[in-house]
Amino acid sequence: MAVKKQFTSFEEVISSSEQPVLVDFYATWCGPCHMMAKILEEINGYLKSRIKVVKVDTDKYPVISSQYGIAALPTLVLFKNGQPVDKIEGVLPPEQLIQRLQSYL
């Protein structure tokens, strides 16, 4: 389950984590984003000690979204050591998402 947490900067969140950080760029009005949220809860349960999941509302944080070239929703960006290493647009079934993430864990 994703936890709401305040942070001083997005860079702090992605660079201070010892685990890879999977960022879910979403919007509250986006139907596929709601489907992805359920999948991410499942993924988080399966990989919780190996990955950190962070959600970013693109309507509230348009600068961050634009900085990472978010053009479609939902978009997942995997950060490792503070750097983006993979970008996934659209909804993926849990099995495919886990398989894609495994090589970075």
Buried (B, 14 or more C-beta within 10 A) or exposed (E): EEEEEEEEEBEEBBEEBEBBBBBBBBBEEBEEBEEBBEBBBBBBEBBEEEBBBBBBBBEEBEEBBEEBEBEEBBBBBBBBEEEBEBBBBEBBEBEEBBEBBEEBE
